[in-house]
Amino acid sequence: MKNIYITSGTEHYLRQVLEEHPTHSLQLLQNYSNAIILEESENPTVLKEAATYRLLQSRGEMKGYGSVTFEYVMVRDEEIPIFLKMYQTIVNILSDTRGLQCIQLGQSKTQNKFLIITFWDSEKYYQAWKTTPYHAEVIKIMEKNNSQIGFSHIDTYRFPEFSHDFK
């Protein structure tokens, strides 16, 4: 089974990790305050400290540019089947959404936390998606469970855009 591994750190450190493992499928992602590496693999990760999620579903193909959104959703045990059904509905609708490259669902190996990763051609497409009632359903679950079992949140990153970003 394929896993999703995520680690964060300073951009300088993460670039060293990329240089040390050129044959691994590691993706550097950035936002204004943070940098992360995303790895998908059936093998153990090369990352020293990484959050691990089982990849439950993936649709589409990551293109290596644009915007990436991580929606961390805490779910109580009894709500997991409801959440998974809702996710399936959303993924079927999202598949036809303009600007979407790929959508993935991961489940934490240590908590009742799910991770919805969406890869977009640009952030404007994600912003348009946020106005839909389907996205509102995800937010409703996140808000409902925040005070009960953990902290749900959304992080948005981008692939490095300029040639100096890759150095």
Biotite code that builds the C-alpha atoms (Angstrom):
import biotite.structure as struc

atoms = struc.array([
    struc.Atom([0.000, 0.000, 0.000], chain_id="A", res_id=1, res_name="MET", atom_name="CA", element="C"),
    struc.Atom([1.197, 3.473, -0.843], chain_id="A", res_id=2, res_name="LYS", atom_name="CA", element="C"),
    struc.Atom([1.827, 6.026, 1.897], chain_id="A", res_id=3, res_name="ASN", atom_name="CA", element="C"),
    struc.Atom([1.971, 9.792, 1.947], chain_id="A", res_id=4, res_name="ILE", atom_name="CA", element="C"),
    struc.Atom([4.802, 11.240, 4.017], chain_id="A", res_id=5, res_name="TYR", atom_name="CA", element="C"),
    struc.Atom([5.022, 14.913, 4.972], chain_id="A", res_id=6, res_name="ILE", atom_name="CA", element="C"),
    struc.Atom([7.795, 16.704, 6.785], chain_id="A", res_id=7, res_name="THR", atom_name="CA", element="C"),
    struc.Atom([8.410, 20.379, 7.397], chain_id="A", res_id=8, res_name="SER", atom_name="CA", element="C"),
    struc.Atom([11.467, 22.424, 8.094], chain_id="A", res_id=9, res_name="GLY", atom_name="CA", element="C"),
    struc.Atom([13.415, 25.399, 6.931], chain_id="A", res_id=10, res_name="THR", atom_name="CA", element="C"),
    struc.Atom([13.622, 25.742, 3.195], chain_id="A", res_id=11, res_name="GLU", atom_name="CA", element="C"),
    struc.Atom([17.421, 25.486, 3.399], chain_id="A", res_id=12, res_name="HIS", atom_name="CA", element="C"),
    struc.Atom([17.263, 22.171, 5.272], chain_id="A", res_id=13, res_name="TYR", atom_name="CA", element="C"),
    struc.Atom([14.603, 20.716, 2.988], chain_id="A", res_id=14, res_name="LEU", atom_name="CA", element="C"),
    struc.Atom([16.643, 21.604, -0.090], chain_id="A", res_id=15, res_name="ARG", atom_name="CA", element="C"),
    struc.Atom([19.550, 19.651, 1.443], chain_id="A", res_id=16, res_name="GLN", atom_name="CA", element="C"),
    struc.Atom([17.225, 16.658, 1.852], chain_id="A", res_id=17, res_name="VAL", atom_name="CA", element="C"),
    struc.Atom([16.270, 16.948, -1.823], chain_id="A", res_id=18, res_name="LEU", atom_name="CA", element="C"),
    struc.Atom([19.937, 17.032, -2.836], chain_id="A", res_id=19, res_name="GLU", atom_name="CA", element="C"),
    struc.Atom([20.762, 13.990, -0.674], chain_id="A", res_id=20, res_name="GLU", atom_name="CA", element="C"),
    struc.Atom([17.969, 11.913, -2.288], chain_id="A", res_id=21, res_name="HIS", atom_name="CA", element="C"),
    struc.Atom([17.823, 12.843, -5.982], chain_id="A", res_id=22, res_name="PRO", atom_name="CA", element="C"),
    struc.Atom([16.305, 9.502, -7.048], chain_id="A", res_id=23, res_name="THR", atom_name="CA", element="C"),
    struc.Atom([13.330, 9.728, -4.665], chain_id="A", res_id=24, res_name="HIS", atom_name="CA", element="C"),
    struc.Atom([10.031, 11.296, -5.609], chain_id="A", res_id=25, res_name="SER", atom_name="CA", element="C"),
    struc.Atom([10.190, 14.206, -3.181], chain_id="A", res_id=26, res_name="LEU", atom_name="CA", element="C"),
    struc.Atom([8.187, 17.367, -3.829], chain_id="A", res_id=27, res_name="GLN", atom_name="CA", element="C"),
    struc.Atom([9.137, 20.666, -2.211], chain_id="A", res_id=28, res_name="LEU", atom_name="CA", element="C"),
    struc.Atom([6.133, 22.861, -1.468], chain_id="A", res_id=29, res_name="LEU", atom_name="CA", element="C"),
    struc.Atom([6.181, 26.370, -0.022], chain_id="A", res_id=30, res_name="GLN", atom_name="CA", element="C"),
    struc.Atom([3.939, 29.076, 1.345], chain_id="A", res_id=31, res_name="ASN", atom_name="CA", element="C"),
    struc.Atom([4.765, 32.419, 2.914], chain_id="A", res_id=32, res_name="TYR", atom_name="CA", element="C"),
    struc.Atom([5.686, 30.993, 6.285], chain_id="A", res_id=33, res_name="SER", atom_name="CA", element="C"),
    struc.Atom([6.569, 27.340, 5.811], chain_id="A", res_id=34, res_name="ASN", atom_name="CA", element="C"),
    struc.Atom([8.137, 24.745, 3.543], chain_id="A", res_id=35, res_name="ALA", atom_name="CA", element="C"),
    struc.Atom([7.368, 21.039, 3.408], chain_id="A", res_id=36, res_name="ILE", atom_name="CA", element="C"),
    struc.Atom([8.398, 17.948, 1.506], chain_id="A", res_id=37, res_name="ILE", atom_name="CA", element="C"),
    struc.Atom([5.733, 15.587, 0.243], chain_id="A", res_id=38, res_name="LEU", atom_name="CA", element="C"),
    struc.Atom([6.651, 12.005, -0.629], chain_id="A", res_id=39, res_name="GLU", atom_name="CA", element="C"),
    struc.Atom([4.416, 9.232, -1.923], chain_id="A", res_id=40, res_name="GLU", atom_name="CA", element="C"),
    struc.Atom([5.886, 5.773, -1.761], chain_id="A", res_id=41, res_name="SER", atom_name="CA", element="C"),
    struc.Atom([5.185, 2.122, -1.114], chain_id="A", res_id=42, res_name="GLU", atom_name="CA", element="C"),
    struc.Atom([8.614, 1.943, 0.530], chain_id="A", res_id=43, res_name="ASN", atom_name="CA", element="C"),
    struc.Atom([9.697, 3.390, 3.876], chain_id="A", res_id=44, res_name="PRO", atom_name="CA", element="C"),
    struc.Atom([10.359, 7.108, 3.677], chain_id="A", res_id=45, res_name="THR", atom_name="CA", element="C"),
    struc.Atom([13.790, 8.697, 3.472], chain_id="A", res_id=46, res_name="VAL", atom_name="CA", element="C"),
    struc.Atom([12.488, 11.574, 5.606], chain_id="A", res_id=47, res_name="LEU", atom_name="CA", element="C"),
    struc.Atom([13.728, 11.497, 9.194], chain_id="A", res_id=48, res_name="LYS", atom_name="CA", element="C"),
    struc.Atom([10.594, 12.834, 10.851], chain_id="A", res_id=49, res_name="GLU", atom_name="CA", element="C"),
    struc.Atom([7.440, 12.602, 8.803], chain_id="A", res_id=50, res_name="ALA", atom_name="CA", element="C"),
    struc.Atom([3.720, 12.454, 9.373], chain_id="A", res_id=51, res_name="ALA", atom_name="CA", element="C"),
    struc.Atom([2.480, 9.272, 7.710], chain_id="A", res_id=52, res_name="THR", atom_name="CA", element="C"),
    struc.Atom([-0.858, 8.761, 5.998], chain_id="A", res_id=53, res_name="TYR", atom_name="CA", element="C"),
    struc.Atom([-2.119, 5.675, 4.167], chain_id="A", res_id=54, res_name="ARG", atom_name="CA", element="C"),
    struc.Atom([-3.149, 6.712, 0.665], chain_id="A", res_id=55, res_name="LEU", atom_name="CA", element="C"),
    struc.Atom([-6.751, 5.525, 0.444], chain_id="A", res_id=56, res_name="LEU", atom_name="CA", element="C"),
    struc.Atom([-7.640, 7.036, -2.916], chain_id="A", res_id=57, res_name="GLN", atom_name="CA", element="C"),
    struc.Atom([-6.085, 9.121, -5.665], chain_id="A", res_id=58, res_name="SER", atom_name="CA", element="C"),
    struc.Atom([-7.707, 10.500, -8.791], chain_id="A", res_id=59, res_name="ARG", atom_name="CA", element="C"),
    struc.Atom([-5.980, 12.565, -11.454], chain_id="A", res_id=60, res_name="GLY", atom_name="CA", element="C"),
    struc.Atom([-2.314, 13.362, -11.890], chain_id="A", res_id=61, res_name="GLU", atom_name="CA", element="C"),
    struc.Atom([-0.057, 15.838, -10.119], chain_id="A", res_id=62, res_name="MET", atom_name="CA", element="C"),
    struc.Atom([1.590, 18.071, -12.729], chain_id="A", res_id=63, res_name="LYS", atom_name="CA", element="C"),
    struc.Atom([4.360, 19.620, -10.609], chain_id="A", res_id=64, res_name="GLY", atom_name="CA", element="C"),
    struc.Atom([3.139, 23.212, -10.739], chain_id="A", res_id=65, res_name="TYR", atom_name="CA", element="C"),
    struc.Atom([0.386, 25.296, -9.238], chain_id="A", res_id=66, res_name="GLY", atom_name="CA", element="C"),
    struc.Atom([-1.205, 25.302, -5.822], chain_id="A", res_id=67, res_name="SER", atom_name="CA", element="C"),
    struc.Atom([-1.674, 22.451, -3.343], chain_id="A", res_id=68, res_name="VAL", atom_name="CA", element="C"),
    struc.Atom([-4.196, 22.415, -0.521], chain_id="A", res_id=69, res_name="THR", atom_name="CA", element="C"),
    struc.Atom([-4.013, 20.141, 2.505], chain_id="A", res_id=70, res_name="PHE", atom_name="CA", element="C"),
    struc.Atom([-7.276, 19.823, 4.421], chain_id="A", res_id=71, res_name="GLU", atom_name="CA", element="C"),
    struc.Atom([-6.703, 18.000, 7.700], chain_id="A", res_id=72, res_name="TYR", atom_name="CA", element="C"),
    struc.Atom([-10.023, 16.674, 8.968], chain_id="A", res_id=73, res_name="VAL", atom_name="CA", element="C"),
    struc.Atom([-10.410, 15.144, 12.433], chain_id="A", res_id=74, res_name="MET", atom_name="CA", element="C"),
    struc.Atom([-13.251, 12.606, 12.517], chain_id="A", res_id=75, res_name="VAL", atom_name="CA", element="C"),
    struc.Atom([-14.744, 10.679, 15.430], chain_id="A", res_id=76, res_name="ARG", atom_name="CA", element="C"),
    struc.Atom([-14.922, 6.883, 15.042], chain_id="A", res_id=77, res_name="ASP", atom_name="CA", element="C"),
    struc.Atom([-18.661, 6.856, 14.512], chain_id="A", res_id=78, res_name="GLU", atom_name="CA", element="C"),
    struc.Atom([-18.417, 9.537, 11.802], chain_id="A", res_id=79, res_name="GLU", atom_name="CA", element="C"),
    struc.Atom([-15.812, 7.803, 9.634], chain_id="A", res_id=80, res_name="ILE", atom_name="CA", element="C"),
    struc.Atom([-18.361, 6.018, 7.378], chain_id="A", res_id=81, res_name="PRO", atom_name="CA", element="C"),
    struc.Atom([-20.314, 9.289, 6.963], chain_id="A", res_id=82, res_name="ILE", atom_name="CA", element="C"),
    struc.Atom([-17.131, 11.188, 6.139], chain_id="A", res_id=83, res_name="PHE", atom_name="CA", element="C"),
    struc.Atom([-15.983, 8.567, 3.612], chain_id="A", res_id=84, res_name="LEU", atom_name="CA", element="C"),
    struc.Atom([-19.366, 8.626, 1.869], chain_id="A", res_id=85, res_name="LYS", atom_name="CA", element="C"),
    struc.Atom([-19.288, 12.429, 1.734], chain_id="A", res_id=86, res_name="MET", atom_name="CA", element="C"),
    struc.Atom([-15.742, 12.331, 0.379], chain_id="A", res_id=87, res_name="TYR", atom_name="CA", element="C"),
    struc.Atom([-16.788, 9.958, -2.416], chain_id="A", res_id=88, res_name="GLN", atom_name="CA", element="C"),
    struc.Atom([-19.563, 12.346, -3.437], chain_id="A", res_id=89, res_name="THR", atom_name="CA", element="C"),
    struc.Atom([-17.160, 15.276, -3.368], chain_id="A", res_id=90, res_name="ILE", atom_name="CA", element="C"),
    struc.Atom([-14.476, 13.496, -5.385], chain_id="A", res_id=91, res_name="VAL", atom_name="CA", element="C"),
    struc.Atom([-16.991, 12.594, -8.080], chain_id="A", res_id=92, res_name="ASN", atom_name="CA", element="C"),
    struc.Atom([-18.026, 16.245, -8.365], chain_id="A", res_id=93, res_name="ILE", atom_name="CA", element="C"),
    struc.Atom([-14.464, 17.561, -8.088], chain_id="A", res_id=94, res_name="LEU", atom_name="CA", element="C"),
    struc.Atom([-13.273, 15.313, -10.910], chain_id="A", res_id=95, res_name="SER", atom_name="CA", element="C"),
    struc.Atom([-14.993, 17.638, -13.377], chain_id="A", res_id=96, res_name="ASP", atom_name="CA", element="C"),
    struc.Atom([-13.881, 20.850, -11.692], chain_id="A", res_id=97, res_name="THR", atom_name="CA", element="C"),
    struc.Atom([-11.885, 23.222, -13.856], chain_id="A", res_id=98, res_name="ARG", atom_name="CA", element="C"),
    struc.Atom([-8.261, 23.624, -12.781], chain_id="A", res_id=99, res_name="GLY", atom_name="CA", element="C"),
    struc.Atom([-8.097, 20.500, -10.619], chain_id="A", res_id=100, res_name="LEU", atom_name="CA", element="C"),
    struc.Atom([-5.123, 18.250, -11.375], chain_id="A", res_id=101, res_name="GLN", atom_name="CA", element="C"),
    struc.Atom([-5.424, 15.592, -8.695], chain_id="A", res_id=102, res_name="CYS", atom_name="CA", element="C"),
    struc.Atom([-7.259, 14.798, -5.473], chain_id="A", res_id=103, res_name="ILE", atom_name="CA", element="C"),
    struc.Atom([-6.012, 12.364, -2.848], chain_id="A", res_id=104, res_name="GLN", atom_name="CA", element="C"),
    struc.Atom([-7.346, 11.030, 0.424], chain_id="A", res_id=105, res_name="LEU", atom_name="CA", element="C"),
    struc.Atom([-5.022, 9.882, 3.166], chain_id="A", res_id=106, res_name="GLY", atom_name="CA", element="C"),
    struc.Atom([-5.725, 8.489, 6.617], chain_id="A", res_id=107, res_name="GLN", atom_name="CA", element="C"),
    struc.Atom([-3.353, 9.058, 9.522], chain_id="A", res_id=108, res_name="SER", atom_name="CA", element="C"),
    struc.Atom([-1.757, 5.936, 10.926], chain_id="A", res_id=109, res_name="LYS", atom_name="CA", element="C"),
    struc.Atom([-1.834, 7.339, 14.470], chain_id="A", res_id=110, res_name="THR", atom_name="CA", element="C"),
    struc.Atom([-5.019, 9.434, 14.827], chain_id="A", res_id=111, res_name="GLN", atom_name="CA", element="C"),
    struc.Atom([-8.576, 9.729, 13.535], chain_id="A", res_id=112, res_name="ASN", atom_name="CA", element="C"),
    struc.Atom([-7.357, 12.277, 11.046], chain_id="A", res_id=113, res_name="LYS", atom_name="CA", element="C"),
    struc.Atom([-7.926, 12.319, 7.317], chain_id="A", res_id=114, res_name="PHE", atom_name="CA", element="C"),
    struc.Atom([-6.017, 14.389, 4.803], chain_id="A", res_id=115, res_name="LEU", atom_name="CA", element="C"),
    struc.Atom([-7.581, 15.646, 1.589], chain_id="A", res_id=116, res_name="ILE", atom_name="CA", element="C"),
    struc.Atom([-4.888, 16.895, -0.780], chain_id="A", res_id=117, res_name="ILE", atom_name="CA", element="C"),
    struc.Atom([-5.960, 18.795, -3.870], chain_id="A", res_id=118, res_name="THR", atom_name="CA", element="C"),
    struc.Atom([-3.555, 19.865, -6.595], chain_id="A", res_id=119, res_name="PHE", atom_name="CA", element="C"),
    struc.Atom([-4.716, 22.873, -8.639], chain_id="A", res_id=120, res_name="TRP", atom_name="CA", element="C"),
    struc.Atom([-3.397, 24.624, -11.739], chain_id="A", res_id=121, res_name="ASP", atom_name="CA", element="C"),
    struc.Atom([-3.490, 27.821, -9.655], chain_id="A", res_id=122, res_name="SER", atom_name="CA", element="C"),
    struc.Atom([-4.935, 29.025, -6.363], chain_id="A", res_id=123, res_name="GLU", atom_name="CA", element="C"),
    struc.Atom([-7.795, 30.843, -8.125], chain_id="A", res_id=124, res_name="LYS", atom_name="CA", element="C"),
    struc.Atom([-9.374, 27.459, -8.938], chain_id="A", res_id=125, res_name="TYR", atom_name="CA", element="C"),
    struc.Atom([-9.223, 26.416, -5.287], chain_id="A", res_id=126, res_name="TYR", atom_name="CA", element="C"),
    struc.Atom([-10.737, 29.743, -4.252], chain_id="A", res_id=127, res_name="GLN", atom_name="CA", element="C"),
    struc.Atom([-13.640, 29.072, -6.648], chain_id="A", res_id=128, res_name="ALA", atom_name="CA", element="C"),
    struc.Atom([-14.083, 25.566, -5.175], chain_id="A", res_id=129, res_name="TRP", atom_name="CA", element="C"),
    struc.Atom([-14.271, 27.058, -1.662], chain_id="A", res_id=130, res_name="LYS", atom_name="CA", element="C"),
    struc.Atom([-17.516, 28.818, -2.603], chain_id="A", res_id=131, res_name="THR", atom_name="CA", element="C"),
    struc.Atom([-19.360, 25.547, -3.342], chain_id="A", res_id=132, res_name="THR", atom_name="CA", element="C"),
    struc.Atom([-21.782, 23.838, -0.954], chain_id="A", res_id=133, res_name="PRO", atom_name="CA", element="C"),
    struc.Atom([-19.659, 20.665, -1.161], chain_id="A", res_id=134, res_name="TYR", atom_name="CA", element="C"),
    struc.Atom([-16.650, 22.408, 0.311], chain_id="A", res_id=135, res_name="HIS", atom_name="CA", element="C"),
    struc.Atom([-18.939, 23.877, 2.963], chain_id="A", res_id=136, res_name="ALA", atom_name="CA", element="C"),
    struc.Atom([-19.775, 20.294, 4.048], chain_id="A", res_id=137, res_name="GLU", atom_name="CA", element="C"),
    struc.Atom([-16.083, 19.563, 4.643], chain_id="A", res_id=138, res_name="VAL", atom_name="CA", element="C"),
    struc.Atom([-15.720, 22.786, 6.634], chain_id="A", res_id=139, res_name="ILE", atom_name="CA", element="C"),
    struc.Atom([-18.805, 21.913, 8.701], chain_id="A", res_id=140, res_name="LYS", atom_name="CA", element="C"),
    struc.Atom([-17.267, 18.580, 9.737], chain_id="A", res_id=141, res_name="ILE", atom_name="CA", element="C"),
    struc.Atom([-13.963, 20.282, 10.509], chain_id="A", res_id=142, res_name="MET", atom_name="CA", element="C"),
    struc.Atom([-15.592, 22.927, 12.709], chain_id="A", res_id=143, res_name="GLU", atom_name="CA", element="C"),
    struc.Atom([-17.858, 20.439, 14.477], chain_id="A", res_id=144, res_name="LYS", atom_name="CA", element="C"),
    struc.Atom([-14.985, 18.181, 15.487], chain_id="A", res_id=145, res_name="ASN", atom_name="CA", element="C"),
    struc.Atom([-12.361, 20.805, 16.358], chain_id="A", res_id=146, res_name="ASN", atom_name="CA", element="C"),
    struc.Atom([-13.350, 21.172, 19.976], chain_id="A", res_id=147, res_name="SER", atom_name="CA", element="C"),
    struc.Atom([-14.097, 17.488, 20.491], chain_id="A", res_id=148, res_name="GLN", atom_name="CA", element="C"),
    struc.Atom([-11.201, 15.398, 19.228], chain_id="A", res_id=149, res_name="ILE", atom_name="CA", element="C"),
    struc.Atom([-8.453, 17.545, 17.776], chain_id="A", res_id=150, res_name="GLY", atom_name="CA", element="C"),
    struc.Atom([-7.626, 20.379, 15.457], chain_id="A", res_id=151, res_name="PHE", atom_name="CA", element="C"),
    struc.Atom([-8.800, 20.375, 11.852], chain_id="A", res_id=152, res_name="SER", atom_name="CA", element="C"),
    struc.Atom([-7.242, 22.951, 9.568], chain_id="A", res_id=153, res_name="HIS", atom_name="CA", element="C"),
    struc.Atom([-6.327, 23.885, 6.005], chain_id="A", res_id=154, res_name="ILE", atom_name="CA", element="C"),
    struc.Atom([-2.848, 24.659, 4.665], chain_id="A", res_id=155, res_name="ASP", atom_name="CA", element="C"),
    struc.Atom([-2.151, 25.932, 1.161], chain_id="A", res_id=156, res_name="THR", atom_name="CA", element="C"),
    struc.Atom([1.220, 25.636, -0.576], chain_id="A", res_id=157, res_name="TYR", atom_name="CA", element="C"),
    struc.Atom([2.640, 26.160, -4.019], chain_id="A", res_id=158, res_name="ARG", atom_name="CA", element="C"),
    struc.Atom([5.281, 24.444, -6.062], chain_id="A", res_id=159, res_name="PHE", atom_name="CA", element="C"),
    struc.Atom([8.409, 26.588, -6.462], chain_id="A", res_id=160, res_name="PRO", atom_name="CA", element="C"),
    struc.Atom([7.660, 28.866, -9.422], chain_id="A", res_id=161, res_name="GLU", atom_name="CA", element="C"),
    struc.Atom([10.958, 30.428, -10.391], chain_id="A", res_id=162, res_name="PHE", atom_name="CA", element="C"),
    struc.Atom([14.237, 28.849, -11.445], chain_id="A", res_id=163, res_name="SER", atom_name="CA", element="C"),
    struc.Atom([16.035, 30.245, -8.384], chain_id="A", res_id=164, res_name="HIS", atom_name="CA", element="C"),
    struc.Atom([13.435, 28.455, -6.229], chain_id="A", res_id=165, res_name="ASP", atom_name="CA", element="C"),
    struc.Atom([14.861, 25.137, -7.365], chain_id="A", res_id=166, res_name="PHE", atom_name="CA", element="C"),
    struc.Atom([18.445, 25.863, -6.284], chain_id="A", res_id=167, res_name="LYS", atom_name="CA", element="C"),
])
